[in-house]
Amino acid sequence: MSDQRFLADHMLIKLAKWLRMTGHDVSSPPQNANDSDLISMACKEERVLITRDKDLAQRCEKLGVGCIFVKSSHLEDQLREMKGNGLFLQMRPISCTVCNGKLMKVTDERHKKRYPFLNEDTATWICQRCGRVYWEGSHWKKIKEKLSEIDEEES
């Protein structure tokens, strides 16, 4: 896993969610954050800013702030660009896709009983920050396949 921590700008919230699914620490800014706020947050939290804003990327470069400029507006191509920046893209459920909180694997039967749609063999996680529940359903398989397909492509 990459030791890099990231901050995604508002244009890349969907990419941030997918990167979290692959085990990367990606925070999102508050709704009202402007470019200066993003730069300040990236510096203060020692994060690499991920943006589609060319002017913001150029400001980061001038200020010596780590930044990845993402050219594409399409998620799959954005993931390919991140792979090109050295990120591993296999499913690793350690962070909540919504709040970036740490996930805890559910092993306690009491927790599983709270969610009757899950069977006891279903791998399940709960976000320790917001309480969101994750499980390996049919959507999980599709996400894993897409990530594997992108990860296996020639660079």
Buried (B, 14 or more C-beta within 10 A) or exposed (E): EBEBBBBBBBBBEEBBBBBBBBBBBBBBBEEEBEBEEBBEBBBEEEBBBBBBBEEBBEBBEEEEBBBBBBEEEEBEEBBBBBBEBEBBBEBBBBBBBEBBBEBBEBEEEEBBEEBEEBEEEBEBBBBEBEEBBBBBEEEBEEBBEBBEEBBEEEE
